């Protein structure tokens, strides 16, 4: 389970406080990424959240923030331009470097992608840049307010409607956009580049992707987001994009919190520390590999089930398997089985000191079996008796003996 996001603020290019959100993976981050949203959007765009979650699944922490004057950030959007967006990204990277780690990966959506390409050389730790629907020339944005161009030039500014919202657009924004060449910056960028674009994008045509890709040095890659729209509003498109970025970035990012590799199996069950944190362990069961951990509140990362979670899972799985085996052998039709298991320490019923809350505790497992469709009432008692005979149930209620040998490496 991922830890809750951290809400952060830091000063932006104009001195205004920018509102950010740091999404962390379960376990120590392998690397950090900085995500730049599209023009007039915010960090809370649904696609941005899905991309952050997808990168978290790859062990990458993601900072996304609102540019000056947008979303929850302070400042006046009317006084911003493409240069200020680039500067905001530098300030975000500085905050990450001071409080966590500098970003190795930049991800930019639409105009945010152009800004990511433009700023990459200014953040020395950046090793990879991924763009989504980015324009090859930022002056392309001017098309959004072509109908108001005359009023902006005449009066110096105009209120323009973009995506159903009103924004004050100044001539300084148009002039600043014209001074930047995304293709030129892509041509000098030393970081690896992944260009992602929807062939049917009707906001920024796919020809822009071809221009950025053509201008960039190797290593570079292109992925077509077939069927997606510009804002990646379909969940599948954003999740797919995040998965591709995470897999691609693995080739270029340096693991900042490397963990020990899981050992080869030397016993039916092998548990070994990962070297990360106090509790995180590899669990090796034959060919299966997973993590065991403790919750955050007790000092773990919550990157895997706890020991008692695993014990409860063993009881639940054994119960389900036993009931299914019984129904097959008896030729009984039994619906889908689901087993809920809860564990707690409770006072022994026969303890003389139970009333006072003192005395020894015993382990209590509550098991609730649900079968869909529901069995007949007369069958439920028999099924409960069969569940009580499952091997793990008998082990937990029986007397087990554990022998221990401590070896050196």
VMD Tcl script that draws the C-alpha trace (Angstrom):
set ca {
  {0.00 0.00 0.00}
  {1.33 3.43 -0.94}
  {1.74 5.99 1.84}
  {-0.60 9.01 1.71}
  {0.56 11.88 -0.54}
  {2.52 14.73 1.00}
  {1.14 18.21 0.38}
  {4.04 20.63 -0.04}
  {4.63 24.27 -0.89}
  {7.71 26.05 -2.19}
  {8.47 29.45 -3.72}
  {8.16 29.73 -7.48}
  {9.78 31.95 -10.07}
  {7.81 35.05 -9.07}
  {8.19 34.43 -5.32}
  {4.63 33.15 -4.98}
  {4.10 29.90 -3.08}
  {3.45 26.97 -5.39}
  {1.27 24.07 -4.24}
  {2.63 20.60 -4.85}
  {1.82 16.98 -4.15}
  {4.49 14.33 -3.61}
  {3.22 10.83 -4.39}
  {5.42 8.15 -2.84}
  {5.71 4.45 -3.69}
  {5.44 1.65 -1.16}
  {8.99 1.34 0.07}
  {12.00 3.60 -0.44}
  {11.86 5.43 -3.80}
  {14.22 4.10 -6.44}
  {14.27 7.55 -8.01}
  {12.31 10.80 -8.12}
  {10.34 12.27 -11.01}
  {8.97 15.75 -11.66}
  {5.69 15.97 -13.58}
  {4.68 19.12 -15.49}
  {1.01 19.55 -16.35}
  {-0.51 20.94 -19.53}
  {-1.32 24.59 -20.32}
  {-3.98 26.04 -17.94}
  {-4.41 22.58 -16.31}
  {-3.39 21.68 -12.76}
  {-1.54 18.98 -10.86}
  {-4.93 17.46 -10.00}
  {-5.80 16.57 -13.59}
  {-7.07 12.99 -13.47}
  {-4.51 11.81 -16.03}
  {-1.68 13.30 -13.94}
  {-2.85 11.33 -10.92}
  {-2.99 8.10 -12.89}
  {0.48 8.66 -14.32}
  {1.87 9.37 -10.85}
  {0.27 6.19 -9.48}
  {1.68 4.18 -12.37}
  {5.20 5.50 -11.76}
  {4.79 4.80 -8.02}
  {4.18 1.18 -8.97}
  {7.66 1.22 -10.52}
  {9.15 2.54 -7.27}
  {9.40 6.13 -8.51}
  {8.31 9.05 -6.32}
  {6.53 11.82 -8.24}
  {6.23 15.52 -7.48}
  {3.48 17.34 -9.37}
  {2.64 20.96 -8.70}
  {0.55 23.84 -9.98}
  {2.37 26.46 -12.01}
  {2.15 30.06 -10.80}
  {-1.43 31.34 -10.78}
  {-3.02 27.94 -11.50}
  {-4.78 25.40 -9.28}
  {-3.89 25.93 -5.62}
  {-0.73 27.94 -6.28}
  {-0.46 31.63 -5.47}
  {0.36 34.34 -7.99}
  {-1.32 35.82 -11.06}
  {-1.51 33.63 -14.15}
  {-1.76 36.74 -16.30}
  {1.81 37.65 -15.39}
  {3.24 34.25 -16.32}
  {4.70 32.92 -19.55}
  {6.63 29.94 -20.87}
  {9.87 31.25 -19.34}
  {8.24 31.46 -15.91}
  {6.98 27.87 -16.29}
  {10.55 26.73 -16.96}
  {11.73 28.68 -13.93}
  {8.96 27.13 -11.78}
  {10.26 23.69 -12.79}
  {13.78 24.68 -11.73}
  {12.45 25.82 -8.35}
  {10.56 22.54 -7.96}
  {13.75 20.58 -8.71}
  {15.64 22.70 -6.18}
  {13.03 21.90 -3.51}
  {13.26 18.19 -4.30}
  {17.06 18.27 -4.12}
  {16.95 20.01 -0.73}
  {14.22 17.94 0.91}
  {14.50 14.56 -0.84}
  {16.44 13.83 -4.04}
  {16.70 15.79 -7.28}
  {14.56 14.42 -10.11}
  {16.19 11.95 -12.47}
  {13.05 11.80 -14.61}
  {10.99 14.63 -16.09}
  {7.49 13.90 -17.41}
  {5.61 16.63 -19.23}
  {2.10 16.72 -20.67}
  {1.35 19.01 -23.64}
  {3.00 22.41 -22.99}
  {4.41 20.84 -19.82}
  {6.24 18.41 -22.09}
  {7.77 21.28 -24.02}
  {8.83 22.86 -20.72}
  {10.37 19.54 -19.59}
  {12.49 19.39 -22.74}
  {13.47 23.05 -22.35}
  {14.54 22.74 -18.70}
  {16.24 19.32 -18.80}
  {19.74 20.70 -19.36}
  {19.34 23.05 -16.38}
  {18.82 20.15 -13.91}
  {22.07 18.16 -13.97}
  {20.58 15.09 -12.28}
  {18.00 14.53 -15.05}
  {18.73 11.34 -16.95}
  {15.44 10.84 -18.82}
  {12.60 12.97 -20.20}
  {9.17 11.72 -21.31}
  {6.70 13.90 -23.20}
  {2.98 13.32 -23.76}
  {1.28 15.23 -26.57}
  {3.94 17.95 -26.51}
  {4.13 20.68 -29.19}
  {7.37 21.06 -31.15}
  {7.02 24.84 -31.15}
  {5.44 26.48 -28.14}
  {4.08 29.26 -30.32}
  {1.56 26.57 -31.33}
  {-0.28 27.50 -28.11}
  {-1.17 30.87 -29.64}
  {-3.71 29.04 -31.82}
  {-5.84 28.64 -28.68}
  {-6.58 32.35 -28.74}
  {-6.31 33.22 -32.44}
  {-9.74 34.85 -32.32}
  {-8.50 37.24 -29.63}
  {-5.07 37.96 -31.13}
  {-6.08 41.35 -32.49}
  {-7.51 42.49 -29.13}
  {-4.43 41.25 -27.27}
  {-2.09 43.12 -29.63}
  {-4.21 46.28 -29.48}
  {-4.87 46.39 -25.74}
  {-1.92 44.42 -24.43}
  {-4.20 41.75 -22.95}
  {-7.60 40.11 -23.30}
  {-9.80 37.67 -21.39}
  {-9.77 34.41 -23.29}
  {-11.88 31.29 -22.73}
  {-9.89 28.05 -22.75}
  {-11.52 24.74 -21.87}
  {-14.58 26.48 -20.46}
  {-12.58 28.75 -18.13}
  {-11.56 32.38 -18.52}
  {-7.92 33.49 -18.44}
  {-6.23 36.84 -18.92}
  {-3.69 36.48 -21.74}
  {-1.09 39.21 -22.19}
  {1.00 40.07 -25.21}
  {4.11 39.22 -23.16}
  {3.03 35.54 -23.16}
  {2.75 35.51 -26.94}
  {6.08 37.26 -27.38}
  {7.77 34.90 -24.92}
  {6.39 31.81 -26.63}
  {7.87 32.96 -29.92}
  {11.36 33.15 -28.41}
  {11.55 29.45 -27.50}
  {12.41 26.55 -29.80}
  {11.57 23.13 -28.39}
  {13.26 21.41 -31.34}
  {16.50 23.29 -30.68}
  {16.46 22.31 -27.01}
  {15.68 18.69 -27.90}
  {18.68 18.71 -30.25}
  {21.10 19.67 -27.48}
  {19.53 17.62 -24.69}
  {21.77 14.86 -23.30}
  {19.07 13.02 -21.38}
  {17.28 10.05 -22.94}
  {13.98 11.04 -24.57}
  {10.65 9.22 -24.84}
  {8.09 10.90 -27.10}
  {4.50 9.70 -26.62}
  {1.70 11.04 -28.78}
  {-1.78 10.06 -29.91}
  {-2.00 9.82 -33.74}
  {-5.53 11.22 -33.54}
  {-4.68 14.13 -31.20}
  {-6.80 17.04 -32.49}
  {-5.19 19.63 -30.18}
  {-1.50 19.02 -30.93}
  {-1.08 17.01 -34.13}
  {1.22 14.00 -34.21}
  {3.52 15.87 -36.64}
  {4.82 17.76 -33.60}
  {5.98 14.46 -32.10}
  {7.81 13.63 -35.33}
  {9.61 16.97 -35.22}
  {10.71 16.59 -31.59}
  {11.81 13.00 -32.19}
  {13.69 13.95 -35.33}
  {15.55 16.78 -33.60}
  {16.62 14.76 -30.55}
  {19.79 12.76 -30.16}
  {19.88 9.10 -29.29}
  {18.87 7.42 -27.05}
  {15.30 8.28 -28.04}
  {12.08 6.34 -28.40}
  {8.58 6.97 -29.76}
  {5.34 5.36 -28.61}
  {2.01 5.96 -30.33}
  {-0.90 6.29 -27.91}
  {-3.44 4.82 -30.30}
  {-7.01 5.88 -29.62}
  {-6.12 8.36 -26.88}
  {-7.22 11.98 -26.78}
  {-5.00 14.93 -25.92}
  {-5.84 14.96 -22.20}
  {-5.69 11.14 -21.81}
  {-9.15 11.22 -20.30}
  {-9.63 7.45 -20.62}
  {-8.15 5.68 -17.61}
  {-6.62 2.93 -19.77}
  {-4.63 5.45 -21.81}
  {-3.04 7.19 -18.81}
  {-2.30 3.87 -17.09}
  {-0.72 2.49 -20.27}
  {1.39 5.63 -20.70}
  {2.63 5.42 -17.10}
  {3.49 1.74 -17.49}
  {5.51 2.42 -20.63}
  {7.33 5.37 -19.04}
  {8.18 3.31 -15.96}
  {9.56 0.37 -17.96}
  {11.46 2.64 -20.35}
  {12.96 4.75 -17.57}
  {14.32 1.62 -15.84}
  {17.12 1.56 -18.43}
  {18.32 5.05 -17.54}
  {17.60 5.77 -13.88}
  {20.10 5.09 -11.11}
  {18.54 3.24 -8.18}
  {19.03 5.58 -5.22}
  {17.85 3.02 -2.66}
  {19.05 -0.31 -4.00}
  {17.80 -3.37 -2.20}
  {19.54 -6.70 -1.86}
  {18.38 -9.16 -4.49}
  {16.15 -11.98 -3.25}
  {18.30 -15.01 -2.45}
  {18.02 -18.33 -4.23}
  {15.65 -20.76 -2.62}
  {17.44 -22.99 -0.09}
  {14.35 -24.16 1.84}
  {10.60 -24.48 1.19}
  {10.22 -20.97 2.65}
  {13.09 -18.49 2.83}
  {12.85 -14.99 4.32}
  {15.77 -12.55 4.01}
  {16.16 -8.84 4.69}
  {16.21 -6.48 1.74}
  {18.59 -4.01 3.41}
  {15.91 -1.32 3.22}
  {14.41 -0.07 6.45}
  {13.89 -2.04 9.62}
  {11.31 -4.63 8.58}
  {11.22 -5.06 4.80}
  {12.01 -8.67 3.85}
  {12.10 -10.82 0.74}
  {9.93 -13.92 0.93}
  {11.00 -16.76 -1.36}
  {8.60 -19.69 -1.69}
  {9.81 -21.98 -4.44}
  {9.60 -19.89 -7.62}
  {7.47 -17.20 -5.98}
  {8.92 -13.89 -4.81}
  {7.18 -11.18 -2.78}
  {7.80 -8.78 0.10}
  {6.80 -8.84 3.75}
  {6.73 -5.64 5.80}
  {5.07 -3.84 8.68}
  {2.68 -0.84 8.56}
  {4.06 2.69 8.45}
  {2.78 3.47 11.95}
  {5.16 0.90 13.48}
  {8.18 1.85 11.41}
  {7.71 -0.13 8.20}
  {6.98 0.96 4.62}
  {3.78 -1.09 4.27}
  {5.36 -2.48 1.10}
  {3.99 -5.97 1.72}
  {1.78 -7.98 4.06}
  {2.79 -8.23 7.71}
  {3.61 -11.59 9.31}
  {0.12 -11.82 10.84}
  {-1.40 -10.82 7.48}
  {0.41 -13.77 5.95}
  {-0.83 -16.03 8.73}
  {-4.40 -14.87 8.15}
  {-3.96 -15.35 4.40}
  {-2.77 -18.93 5.02}
  {-5.90 -19.67 7.06}
  {-8.19 -18.08 4.48}
  {-6.57 -19.81 1.51}
  {-6.55 -23.20 3.22}
  {-10.22 -22.79 4.18}
  {-11.25 -21.97 0.62}
  {-9.24 -24.83 -0.85}
  {-10.58 -27.32 1.67}
  {-14.21 -26.38 0.97}
  {-13.66 -26.59 -2.77}
  {-12.00 -30.00 -2.49}
  {-14.90 -31.21 -0.31}
  {-17.53 -30.00 -2.78}
  {-15.75 -31.63 -5.73}
  {-15.35 -34.96 -3.97}
  {-19.00 -35.01 -2.87}
  {-20.28 -33.82 -6.22}
  {-21.93 -30.82 -4.62}
  {-22.48 -27.62 -6.53}
  {-20.83 -24.85 -4.53}
  {-20.69 -21.20 -5.60}
  {-17.70 -18.91 -5.45}
  {-16.00 -18.99 -2.05}
  {-14.59 -15.90 -0.32}
  {-13.02 -15.96 3.13}
  {-12.50 -12.90 5.34}
  {-10.01 -13.30 8.19}
  {-9.43 -10.87 11.05}
  {-6.88 -11.33 13.83}
  {-6.61 -9.79 17.27}
  {-5.23 -10.53 20.69}
  {-8.03 -11.13 23.20}
  {-8.18 -12.05 26.84}
  {-8.68 -15.75 27.53}
  {-12.26 -16.44 28.57}
  {-11.18 -18.63 31.50}
  {-8.70 -16.08 32.82}
  {-9.44 -15.02 36.39}
  {-8.26 -11.49 35.62}
  {-10.26 -10.95 32.41}
  {-12.60 -8.44 34.01}
  {-9.76 -6.17 35.04}
  {-8.18 -6.30 31.60}
  {-5.01 -7.91 32.92}
  {-3.57 -11.33 32.41}
  {-2.51 -13.36 29.39}
  {-3.82 -12.80 25.89}
  {-4.68 -15.39 23.27}
  {-4.79 -15.10 19.47}
  {-8.29 -14.86 18.10}
  {-8.99 -15.35 14.39}
  {-12.42 -14.42 13.12}
  {-13.22 -16.22 9.88}
  {-16.24 -15.26 7.79}
  {-17.02 -17.45 4.77}
  {-19.21 -16.10 1.99}
  {-20.45 -18.36 -0.81}
  {-22.17 -16.91 -3.88}
  {-24.79 -18.06 -4.63}
  {-25.61 -18.79 -1.01}
  {-25.81 -22.46 0.03}
  {-28.97 -23.90 1.48}
  {-29.41 -23.28 5.25}
  {-29.17 -27.00 5.99}
  {-25.74 -27.17 4.26}
  {-24.13 -24.29 6.14}
  {-23.48 -26.20 9.37}
  {-21.75 -28.99 7.44}
  {-19.61 -26.52 5.55}
  {-18.58 -24.86 8.82}
  {-17.48 -28.26 10.18}
  {-15.44 -28.91 7.02}
  {-13.82 -25.47 7.29}
  {-12.73 -26.30 10.84}
  {-10.90 -29.35 9.48}
  {-8.65 -27.42 7.13}
  {-4.96 -28.22 7.85}
  {-3.96 -24.66 8.75}
  {-6.91 -24.36 11.13}
  {-5.79 -27.55 12.87}
  {-2.20 -26.32 13.03}
  {-3.22 -23.02 14.61}
  {-5.41 -24.74 17.20}
  {-2.98 -27.57 17.82}
  {0.38 -27.64 19.53}
  {3.28 -26.83 17.21}
  {6.93 -27.31 18.04}
  {9.54 -24.98 16.53}
  {13.23 -25.80 16.63}
  {15.76 -23.05 15.98}
  {19.35 -23.16 14.79}
  {21.40 -19.95 14.38}
  {24.11 -20.16 11.70}
  {26.75 -17.69 10.58}
  {27.06 -16.52 6.98}
}
mol new
graphics top color blue
foreach p $ca { graphics top sphere $p radius 0.5 }
foreach p [lrange $ca 0 end-1] q [lrange $ca 1 end] { graphics top cylinder $p $q radius 0.2 }
display resetview
